[in-house]
C-alpha cells in the first residue's frame, strides 16, 4: 500500500502554475453571492455560512487544500439548513485535484471523506446522501484529474514540437558554421602562402579569420550536435509553386543569412502544406515575401474555408522557429474568407 501511494504522495503541482485571480473568478463570486441572497429571500434559511464560504472560490487554484479545509470545515462546524446555492462548493474538490500537489490531494480527500463521515455519524446526512456526496465530490475530483493529465499530455506534445523545431534549426545552423570554418581554413592557407613575401596580406588574413571566428562562435552557442538531413534553401521556395500556389518576392533576398533563408523556406513550406491540408474549397494559395534593409516579411494566405489548424502543433513549431531567430509568426482566419500566416524575420537573426 505504501509503494502504491508513494507516486501520488510525490506528485508535484502541475506546471505551468495556475493563473491567479482573473475576472471570471470575480464574476463567479458575484453570481454565487446573488444566488445565495436570492435564495435567502425566498426561504427562511440563514445564508451566513454560505456567504462566508463563497470567497474560497477566489483562491481555489492557488491554495486548493486550504480552501477545501475552510469551506468543508466550516460546513462541519456550523451546520445549517441546506442551501441549493451551496452546490458551488463542488468546484473546490475539482480545483484541488486539478491544481494541488499529491500530498494536498491526499490530505484534501481525507477532509472530504471526513466531512461526509462526520455528517453521517451525527445524523446530518443519511447513508444515501453519503453515497451521493461521495459520487459528486470525488466525481468532480476525477474530472479535475482528467483535465490535469490532459493538460500535461498537451504540454508534452508542445514541448516535443518545440524540441523538433530546435533540432531542425540546429541542423540549419550547422551549415552556416561549416561555411565559416571553411572560410577560416581558406584564409589561413592564403595567409601562410603569402606570409614570407607579403606580411601585410598575412595580417589581413588573420583579421578576416578573427571576423569569421567571431561569427562562427556566435552561432555555435545555439548549435546542437546531431545527424542532419540536407536542408533546402530559399531559392528552392519557388518549387512549391504548383498550380494552386502563387509566389511573389519583392526586395533583395539574395544576401540573406543561410539560417534566415532556410527558416523563411521552412515557414513557407509549413504554411502551404497546412493550407493544402486544411483549407476547404481553396482555389489559390498566395505567398508574398517582402524584404527591406532590416527584416523579411512573409504572408501566406488562401481563399478557402478555414479548417482547424489554429491549435495545431505545426503552428506551434513555426512560432518557435521564428522566435529562435528573434522574429514573430502568427496565424488566423481572414475577416472574409481563408486563412493567413504572417511572419517577420530580422535579416540579422539573434
C-alpha positions as CSV (number, residue, x, y, z in Angstrom):
1,X,0.0,0.0,0.0
2,X,2.8,2.3,0.8
3,X,4.5,1.7,-2.5
4,X,1.2,2.3,-4.2
5,X,0.7,5.7,-2.5
6,X,4.3,6.9,-3.0
7,X,3.8,8.1,-6.6
8,X,0.7,10.1,-5.5
9,X,2.5,11.5,-2.5
10,X,5.4,12.7,-4.5
11,X,3.3,14.2,-7.3
12,X,4.2,17.9,-7.7
13,X,1.9,20.7,-8.5
14,X,1.3,20.9,-12.3
15,X,3.3,23.2,-14.5
16,X,2.9,25.9,-15.6
17,X,1.5,27.2,-12.3
18,X,-2.2,28.0,-12.2
19,X,-3.4,31.5,-13.1
20,X,-4.2,33.9,-10.3
21,X,-7.5,35.6,-9.8
22,X,-9.0,36.7,-13.1
23,X,-12.2,38.5,-14.0
24,X,-14.0,35.2,-14.3
25,X,-13.4,34.4,-10.7
26,X,-14.9,37.7,-9.6
27,X,-17.9,37.1,-11.9
28,X,-18.3,33.6,-10.4
29,X,-18.3,35.0,-6.9
30,X,-20.8,37.7,-7.8
31,X,-23.2,35.1,-9.4
32,X,-23.0,32.7,-6.4
33,X,-23.5,35.6,-4.0
34,X,-26.5,36.8,-5.9
35,X,-27.9,33.2,-5.9
36,X,-27.4,32.8,-2.2
37,X,-29.1,36.1,-1.4
38,X,-31.9,35.4,-3.7
39,X,-32.5,32.0,-2.1
40,X,-32.2,33.6,1.4
41,X,-35.0,36.0,0.5
42,X,-37.2,33.2,-0.8
43,X,-36.6,30.8,2.1
44,X,-36.2,31.2,5.8
45,X,-32.7,29.7,5.8
46,X,-29.7,31.7,7.2
47,X,-27.2,32.4,4.5
48,X,-24.3,33.4,6.7
49,X,-22.3,30.2,6.4
50,X,-22.7,30.1,2.6
51,X,-21.6,33.7,2.3
52,X,-18.6,33.1,4.4
53,X,-17.5,30.1,2.2
54,X,-18.0,31.9,-1.1
55,X,-14.7,33.8,-1.0
56,X,-12.8,30.5,-1.1
57,X,-13.6,30.5,-4.8
58,X,-11.0,33.3,-5.3
59,X,-8.1,31.2,-4.0
60,X,-9.2,27.8,-5.1
61,X,-6.4,27.4,-7.7
62,X,-3.5,28.9,-5.7
63,X,-4.5,27.5,-2.3
64,X,-6.7,24.5,-3.1
65,X,-6.2,22.5,0.1
66,X,-6.6,25.4,2.4
67,X,-9.9,26.4,0.6
68,X,-11.2,22.9,0.9
69,X,-10.4,22.8,4.6
70,X,-12.0,26.2,5.2
71,X,-15.2,25.5,3.3
72,X,-15.8,21.9,4.4
73,X,-14.5,22.6,7.9
74,X,-17.0,25.4,8.3
75,X,-19.7,23.2,6.9
76,X,-19.0,20.6,9.6
77,X,-18.6,23.1,12.4
78,X,-21.5,25.3,11.6
79,X,-24.2,23.1,10.1
80,X,-27.3,24.8,9.0
81,X,-30.3,24.4,6.7
82,X,-29.2,23.2,3.2
83,X,-28.9,25.8,0.5
84,X,-29.2,24.9,-3.1
85,X,-26.7,27.6,-3.8
86,X,-24.1,25.6,-1.9
87,X,-23.6,23.5,-5.0
88,X,-20.8,25.9,-5.8
89,X,-18.6,24.0,-3.3
90,X,-18.2,21.2,-5.8
91,X,-15.8,23.5,-7.6
92,X,-13.3,23.2,-4.7
93,X,-12.6,19.4,-5.0
94,X,-12.2,19.9,-8.7
95,X,-9.6,22.6,-8.1
96,X,-7.9,20.5,-5.5
97,X,-7.4,17.6,-7.9
98,X,-6.6,19.8,-10.8
99,X,-4.1,22.2,-9.2
100,X,-2.9,20.6,-6.0
101,X,0.2,18.5,-5.3
102,X,-0.1,14.8,-4.5
103,X,0.1,15.5,-0.8
104,X,-2.5,18.2,-1.0
105,X,-4.8,15.8,-2.9
106,X,-4.5,13.1,-0.3
107,X,-5.0,15.4,2.6
108,X,-8.0,17.1,0.9
109,X,-9.5,13.7,0.1
110,X,-9.3,12.9,3.8
111,X,-11.0,16.2,4.6
112,X,-13.8,15.5,2.2
113,X,-14.3,11.9,3.3
114,X,-14.1,13.0,7.0
115,X,-16.8,15.7,6.4
116,X,-19.2,13.2,4.9
117,X,-18.4,10.6,7.7
118,X,-18.9,13.3,10.3
119,X,-22.3,14.2,8.8
120,X,-23.4,10.5,8.8
121,X,-22.2,9.9,12.3
122,X,-24.1,13.0,13.7
123,X,-27.2,12.4,11.7
124,X,-26.7,15.4,9.4
125,X,-27.0,13.2,6.3
126,X,-28.3,9.7,5.5
127,X,-26.5,6.8,4.0
128,X,-28.0,7.6,0.7
129,X,-26.9,11.1,0.9
130,X,-23.4,9.9,1.9
131,X,-23.2,7.8,-1.2
132,X,-24.4,10.6,-3.4
133,X,-21.9,13.0,-1.8
134,X,-19.0,10.7,-2.4
135,X,-20.1,10.3,-6.1
136,X,-20.5,14.1,-6.6
137,X,-17.4,15.3,-4.7
138,X,-15.0,12.6,-6.0
139,X,-16.5,12.7,-9.4
140,X,-15.6,16.4,-9.5
141,X,-12.1,15.4,-8.4
142,X,-11.9,12.8,-11.1
143,X,-12.8,15.4,-13.7
144,X,-10.1,17.6,-12.2
145,X,-7.5,14.8,-12.6
146,X,-8.6,14.2,-16.2
147,X,-8.1,17.8,-17.0
148,X,-4.8,17.8,-15.2
149,X,-3.4,14.9,-17.2
150,X,-4.9,16.2,-20.4
151,X,-3.1,19.5,-19.9
152,X,0.1,17.6,-19.1
153,X,-0.2,15.5,-22.3
154,X,-0.7,18.6,-24.4
155,X,2.3,20.3,-22.8
156,X,4.4,17.3,-23.6
157,X,3.2,17.4,-27.2
158,X,4.0,21.1,-27.4
159,X,7.5,20.6,-25.9
160,X,8.1,17.8,-28.3
161,X,7.3,20.0,-31.3
162,X,9.5,22.8,-29.9
163,X,12.3,20.3,-29.5
164,X,11.9,19.1,-33.0
165,X,12.0,22.6,-34.3
166,X,15.1,23.4,-32.3
167,X,16.8,20.3,-33.7
168,X,15.9,21.3,-37.2
169,X,17.2,24.8,-36.7
170,X,20.4,23.4,-35.2
171,X,20.9,21.4,-38.4
172,X,20.4,24.6,-40.4
173,X,22.8,26.4,-38.2
174,X,25.4,23.7,-38.8
175,X,25.5,24.7,-42.5
176,X,26.3,28.2,-41.6
177,X,29.0,27.3,-39.1
178,X,30.6,24.9,-41.6
179,X,30.7,27.8,-44.0
180,X,32.6,30.0,-41.5
181,X,35.0,27.2,-40.7
182,X,35.7,26.6,-44.4
183,X,36.3,30.3,-44.9
184,X,38.7,30.4,-42.0
185,X,40.7,27.5,-43.4
186,X,41.0,29.1,-46.8
187,X,42.1,32.4,-45.2
188,X,44.7,30.7,-43.1
189,X,46.1,28.8,-46.1
190,X,46.3,32.1,-48.1
191,X,48.0,33.8,-45.2
192,X,50.6,31.0,-44.8
193,X,51.3,31.1,-48.6
194,X,51.9,34.8,-48.6
195,X,53.5,35.3,-45.2
196,X,57.0,35.2,-46.4
197,X,56.7,37.6,-49.3
198,X,53.8,39.9,-48.1
199,X,53.4,40.2,-44.3
200,X,50.6,42.7,-44.7
201,X,48.4,40.2,-46.5
202,X,49.1,37.7,-43.8
203,X,47.9,40.2,-41.2
204,X,44.8,40.9,-43.3
205,X,44.1,37.2,-43.4
206,X,44.4,37.0,-39.6
207,X,41.8,39.8,-39.3
208,X,39.5,38.0,-41.6
209,X,39.9,34.8,-39.7
210,X,39.1,36.7,-36.5
211,X,35.9,38.0,-38.0
212,X,34.8,34.6,-39.3
213,X,35.7,33.0,-35.9
214,X,33.5,35.5,-34.1
215,X,30.6,34.8,-36.3
216,X,31.1,31.1,-36.0
217,X,31.3,31.2,-32.2
218,X,28.1,33.3,-32.0
219,X,26.2,30.6,-33.9
220,X,27.9,27.7,-32.2
221,X,26.3,28.8,-28.9
222,X,22.9,27.6,-30.3
223,X,24.2,24.6,-32.3
224,X,23.2,21.1,-31.2
225,X,25.2,18.2,-32.4
226,X,23.0,15.7,-34.3
227,X,22.5,13.9,-37.6
228,X,21.0,16.1,-40.2
229,X,19.2,15.8,-43.5
230,X,20.1,18.1,-46.4
231,X,18.1,21.3,-45.9
232,X,16.6,23.3,-48.7
233,X,17.3,26.9,-49.2
234,X,15.2,30.0,-50.1
235,X,15.8,29.7,-53.9
236,X,14.0,26.4,-53.9
237,X,10.9,28.0,-52.5
238,X,9.6,28.5,-56.0
239,X,9.5,24.8,-56.2
240,X,6.4,25.0,-54.1
241,X,4.6,27.0,-56.8
242,X,2.5,24.3,-58.3
243,X,-0.9,25.2,-59.9
244,X,-2.6,26.2,-56.6
245,X,0.3,28.4,-55.3
246,X,1.3,31.9,-56.4
247,X,4.7,33.1,-55.2
248,X,5.8,36.7,-55.3
249,X,9.1,38.1,-53.9
250,X,9.7,41.8,-53.5
251,X,13.0,43.2,-52.4
252,X,16.6,41.9,-52.1
253,X,16.7,38.4,-50.7
254,X,19.9,37.2,-52.4
255,X,22.2,38.0,-49.4
256,X,20.0,36.7,-46.6
257,X,22.0,34.7,-44.0
258,X,21.6,31.0,-44.6
259,X,19.7,30.3,-41.4
260,X,17.2,33.2,-42.1
261,X,16.7,32.0,-45.7
262,X,16.2,28.4,-44.5
263,X,13.8,29.5,-41.8
264,X,11.9,31.5,-44.3
265,X,11.6,28.5,-46.6
266,X,10.5,26.2,-43.7
267,X,7.8,28.6,-42.7
268,X,6.6,28.9,-46.2
269,X,6.6,25.1,-46.7
270,X,4.7,24.5,-43.5
271,X,2.1,27.2,-44.3
272,X,1.5,26.0,-47.8
273,X,1.2,22.4,-46.6
274,X,-1.3,23.4,-43.9
275,X,-3.3,25.3,-46.5
276,X,-3.4,22.3,-48.8
277,X,-4.5,20.1,-46.0
278,X,-7.0,22.2,-44.1
279,X,-8.4,24.9,-46.4
280,X,-11.6,23.6,-47.9
281,X,-12.6,24.6,-51.4
282,X,-9.4,26.7,-51.9
283,X,-8.7,27.7,-55.4
284,X,-5.4,29.6,-54.8
285,X,-2.7,29.9,-52.2
286,X,-0.7,33.1,-52.3
287,X,2.8,33.5,-51.0
288,X,4.2,37.1,-50.6
289,X,7.8,37.7,-49.5
290,X,8.8,41.4,-48.9
291,X,12.3,42.3,-47.9
292,X,13.9,45.5,-46.8
293,X,17.1,46.5,-45.0
294,X,16.1,45.2,-41.6
295,X,13.6,42.4,-42.0
296,X,11.9,39.9,-44.3
297,X,8.1,39.6,-44.1
298,X,6.2,36.5,-45.2
299,X,2.5,36.3,-45.8
300,X,0.8,33.1,-46.9
301,X,-2.9,33.2,-47.5
302,X,-5.6,31.1,-49.2
303,X,-9.2,31.7,-50.4
304,X,-10.7,28.6,-48.9
305,X,-12.9,27.9,-45.9
306,X,-10.5,27.5,-43.0
307,X,-10.3,24.1,-41.3
308,X,-9.0,23.7,-37.8
309,X,-5.2,24.5,-37.9
310,X,-5.3,27.2,-35.3
311,X,-4.4,25.0,-32.4
312,X,-2.2,22.6,-34.3
313,X,1.3,21.7,-33.3
314,X,2.6,22.8,-36.8
315,X,1.8,26.4,-35.9
316,X,3.5,26.0,-32.5
317,X,6.6,24.8,-34.3
318,X,6.5,27.8,-36.7
319,X,6.2,30.2,-33.8
320,X,9.1,28.5,-32.1
321,X,11.3,28.6,-35.2
322,X,10.7,32.3,-35.9
323,X,11.1,33.2,-32.2
324,X,14.5,31.5,-32.1
325,X,15.7,34.0,-34.7
326,X,14.2,36.9,-32.9
327,X,11.2,37.1,-35.2
328,X,7.5,36.6,-34.9
329,X,4.9,34.3,-36.5
330,X,1.1,34.4,-36.2
331,X,-1.8,32.8,-38.0
332,X,-5.6,33.2,-38.1
333,X,-8.7,33.4,-40.3
334,X,-9.2,36.4,-42.5
335,X,-12.2,38.7,-42.0
336,X,-13.9,37.5,-45.2
337,X,-12.5,34.1,-46.2
338,X,-9.5,32.0,-45.9
339,X,-6.5,31.6,-43.6
340,X,-3.4,33.8,-43.3
341,X,0.0,33.2,-41.9
342,X,2.2,36.3,-41.2
343,X,5.8,36.1,-40.2
344,X,8.6,38.7,-39.7
345,X,12.2,37.6,-39.6
346,X,15.1,40.1,-38.9
347,X,17.8,40.0,-41.6
348,X,20.4,39.7,-38.8
349,X,19.0,36.9,-36.7
350,X,19.7,36.9,-33.0
